[in-house]
Amino acid sequence: MAELGTTLNGQHHTDGRHRSAAPHRSAGTVAGTAATAATGLPPVPSVLIATRHGESTANVEFQLADAAGALTVPISSRDADIPLSLHGQQQAHALGRWWAALPGADRPRSVWCSPYVRTAETARIALAQAAGLGAVPVSLAVRYDERLRDRELGVLEMLPKAAIETDHPGEAARRRKMGELYYRPPGGESWADVALRVRSVLRDICAEEAGRPVLVVAHDCTVLMLRYVLDRLTEEQLTALEPVRNCSASVWRAEGGRLRPDRWNQTGHLEDAG
């Protein structure tokens, strides 16, 4: 496999420690990799599209709690088990219609997805919509990868902003001092921790989807770290970005052995989702 560190983060890895062997590679994948190898450039997907899951029930509850200054939210499930709201399901349908309307060369025939319920539901609904419009095969498989999961917040999990300030004032102060890129709550992850696993999954995506369009369905922090890694942002540039919107479309295109940004966090395709 080519030196994907050069593609993803400007660092060269010439040994085998960062190489991933795909257990199964389709004819399209092999052909895409061979075509890329012929150019002497690192293998990358022709197009990479990243989306955050549709609105979840937790998104709704946290918006209400933060607006009211509440100290709790009525959520008893694991973060991984939180489903889409009804509006989130509508957004996923709109994402599928947008997917179906893409030019053939840009239309993903491969999906990599976080295994969390809200991302899995988004991928399933969007895929069913696109397949129903005849744009992709009904049998198209979704690959679930835990490296695309949401950021883990440890002791701050499921706590509204007011509760963090009230119950964990020391952590709130440390968070402000450290900044989101480097702040790691006890038992949780920093943005930088998420970036490490994003770099890892990107290497596998590049190896297995070389020369083909691919869709990644993940979470706000995961998509944000995709941009941080692919666009080689500084901490200042990263923290200046607005939050990733539900079912937004961010697109990168292959150019010179790298994935170059084409659009970021766009939601025009969701206008008919209400």
C-alpha positions in Angstrom: 0.0 0.0 0.0 1.3 3.5 -0.8 2.4 5.9 1.9 -1.1 7.1 3.1 0.4 9.3 5.7 1.5 11.6 2.9 -2.1 11.6 1.7 -3.8 12.1 5.1 -1.5 14.2 7.3 1.7 15.0 5.6 3.7 12.4 7.4 5.6 9.6 5.6 5.3 6.0 6.8 7.6 3.8 4.9 7.4 0.7 7.1 4.5 -1.8 7.3 3.1 -0.8 10.7 0.4 1.5 9.2 -0.7 -0.8 6.4 -4.1 -2.6 6.4 -4.7 -5.7 4.5 -8.3 -5.9 3.2 -9.8 -9.4 3.7 -12.0 -9.0 0.7 -11.6 -6.7 -2.3 -14.1 -6.4 -5.1 -13.1 -6.3 -8.7 -13.9 -2.6 -8.7 -11.7 -2.0 -5.7 -8.8 -4.0 -7.3 -9.2 -2.1 -10.6 -9.3 1.2 -8.8 -6.2 0.4 -6.8 -4.4 -0.8 -9.9 -5.3 2.4 -11.8 -4.1 4.5 -9.0 -0.8 2.5 -8.7 -0.2 3.1 -12.4 -0.1 6.8 -11.8 2.4 6.5 -9.0 0.0 8.4 -6.7 -1.3 7.3 -3.3 -4.6 5.5 -3.5 -7.7 7.5 -2.5 -11.4 7.4 -3.3 -12.4 9.4 -6.3 -15.0 11.2 -4.1 -15.5 11.0 -0.4 -18.8 12.3 1.0 -19.3 12.6 4.7 -22.5 13.2 6.5 -23.6 13.5 10.2 -26.6 11.4 11.2 -30.1 12.9 11.1 -31.5 14.7 14.1 -31.6 12.3 17.0 -34.0 12.3 20.0 -31.0 13.3 22.2 -30.3 16.4 19.9 -33.9 17.5 20.6 -33.7 16.9 24.4 -30.3 18.7 24.8 -31.6 21.7 22.8 -34.5 22.0 25.2 -32.4 21.4 28.3 -29.8 24.0 27.3 -32.5 26.6 26.5 -34.1 26.0 29.9 -30.8 25.7 31.9 -31.9 22.2 33.0 -29.6 20.0 34.9 -30.8 16.7 33.4 -32.2 15.2 30.2 -34.8 12.4 30.1 -32.5 9.9 28.5 -31.8 6.5 30.1 -30.2 4.6 27.2 -26.6 4.3 26.2 -25.4 7.0 23.8 -24.9 4.2 21.2 -28.6 3.3 21.4 -30.2 6.8 20.8 -32.4 6.7 17.7 -33.4 9.3 15.2 -36.3 11.7 15.8 -39.1 11.8 13.3 -37.5 14.9 11.8 -34.2 13.1 11.6 -35.9 10.3 9.6 -37.2 12.9 7.2 -33.7 14.3 6.9 -32.4 10.9 6.1 -34.9 10.4 3.3 -33.9 13.8 1.9 -30.2 12.7 2.0 -31.2 9.6 0.0 -32.9 11.7 -2.6 -29.8 13.9 -2.9 -27.6 10.8 -3.2 -29.8 9.4 -6.0 -29.6 12.8 -7.9 -25.8 12.9 -7.9 -24.0 12.4 -11.2 -23.2 8.8 -11.8 -19.5 9.2 -11.2 -20.1 10.8 -7.8 -22.8 8.5 -6.6 -21.4 6.3 -3.8 -21.6 2.6 -4.2 -19.9 2.0 -0.9 -21.0 3.1 2.6 -18.9 3.2 5.8 -20.9 3.9 8.9 -20.7 4.3 12.7 -22.4 1.4 14.4 -24.5 3.7 16.6 -28.3 3.4 16.2 -28.8 6.9 14.9 -26.1 6.6 12.2 -27.2 3.1 11.2 -30.8 4.3 10.8 -29.6 7.3 8.7 -27.6 5.0 6.4 -30.5 2.5 6.1 -33.1 5.1 5.3 -30.9 7.0 2.9 -29.9 3.8 1.1 -33.5 2.6 0.9 -34.5 5.9 -0.6 -31.7 6.0 -3.2 -32.3 2.4 -4.1 -36.0 3.0 -4.4 -35.2 5.7 -7.0 -33.1 3.2 -8.9 -29.8 5.0 -8.2 -28.0 2.2 -6.3 -28.4 -1.5 -5.8 -30.9 -2.6 -3.2 -28.3 -5.1 -2.0 -25.6 -2.5 -1.4 -23.9 -3.4 1.9 -23.2 -0.9 4.7 -19.9 -1.4 6.4 -20.0 -0.6 10.2 -16.8 0.5 11.8 -16.5 1.5 15.5 -13.7 3.9 14.7 -16.4 6.2 13.2 -18.4 6.3 16.5 -19.1 9.6 18.3 -16.8 11.2 20.8 -16.9 9.6 24.2 -17.4 12.1 27.0 -16.8 10.0 30.1 -18.0 11.6 33.3 -19.7 14.4 31.2 -21.8 11.9 29.2 -25.4 13.0 28.9 -24.9 16.1 31.0 -26.4 19.4 29.7 -24.2 22.5 29.8 -25.7 23.8 33.1 -25.1 20.5 34.8 -21.4 20.5 33.8 -20.9 23.9 35.2 -22.8 23.0 38.4 -21.6 19.5 39.1 -18.1 19.6 37.5 -16.9 23.2 37.8 -13.2 22.1 37.8 -13.7 20.1 34.6 -15.6 23.1 33.0 -12.7 25.4 33.8 -10.1 22.9 32.6 -12.1 22.5 29.4 -12.1 26.2 28.7 -8.3 26.4 29.4 -7.3 23.4 27.3 -9.7 23.9 24.4 -11.7 21.2 22.7 -8.8 19.8 20.6 -6.9 18.7 23.7 -9.4 18.6 26.6 -10.0 15.0 27.6 -12.8 14.5 30.2 -12.2 11.7 32.8 -13.0 8.5 31.1 -13.6 10.2 27.7 -11.8 11.5 24.6 -10.5 14.7 23.3 -11.0 15.8 19.7 -7.3 14.8 19.2 -8.2 11.2 20.4 -11.0 11.1 17.8 -8.6 12.4 15.2 -6.3 9.4 15.8 -9.0 6.8 15.0 -10.2 8.9 12.1 -6.7 8.7 10.6 -6.8 5.0 11.1 -10.1 4.4 9.4 -9.2 6.8 6.5 -6.2 4.6 5.7 -8.5 1.6 5.3 -11.0 3.6 3.3 -8.3 4.8 1.0 -6.9 1.3 0.6 -10.2 -0.4 0.0 -12.1 2.3 -1.9 -9.4 3.6 -4.2 -10.7 5.2 -7.3 -14.4 4.9 -6.2 -16.9 7.3 -4.6 -17.7 6.4 -1.0 -20.2 7.7 1.6 -19.2 8.0 5.3 -22.1 8.3 7.8 -20.9 9.4 11.2 -21.2 12.1 13.9 -20.5 15.8 14.4 -17.1 15.3 16.0 -16.1 12.5 13.6 -17.0 14.5 10.5 -15.2 17.5 12.0 -12.0 15.4 12.5 -12.3 14.2 9.0 -12.0 17.8 7.8 -9.2 18.5 10.4 -7.2 15.6 9.0 -7.9 15.8 5.3 -7.6 19.6 5.1 -4.6 19.8 7.5 -6.2 22.5 9.6 -4.5 24.3 12.5 -6.2 24.3 15.9 -7.3 27.9 15.3 -8.9 27.0 12.0 -10.6 23.9 13.5 -12.1 25.7 16.4 -13.4 28.5 14.1 -15.6 26.0 12.3 -19.4 26.0 12.9 -20.9 22.7 14.2 -21.6 20.0 11.7 -25.3 20.0 10.8 -27.5 16.9 10.8 -27.5 15.1 7.4 -25.3 17.8 5.9 -23.1 17.0 2.9 -19.3 17.5 3.0 -17.4 16.5 -0.1 -13.8 15.9 -1.0 -12.4 14.9 -4.5 -9.3 13.1 -5.5 -6.6 15.4 -7.0 -2.9 14.6 -7.2 -3.1 11.8 -4.7 -5.0 13.8 -2.1 -8.6 14.4 -1.2 -9.2 18.1 -1.8 -12.3 19.9 -0.3 -15.1 20.5 -2.7 -18.0 21.6 -0.3 -18.5 21.7 3.4 -21.5 21.2 5.8 -24.1 22.0 3.1 -27.8 21.4 3.8 -29.6 22.8 0.7 -30.8 19.2 -0.1 -32.7 19.2 3.2 -35.1 22.0 2.4 -38.0 19.6 1.6 -37.4 17.7 4.9 -39.1 20.5 6.9 
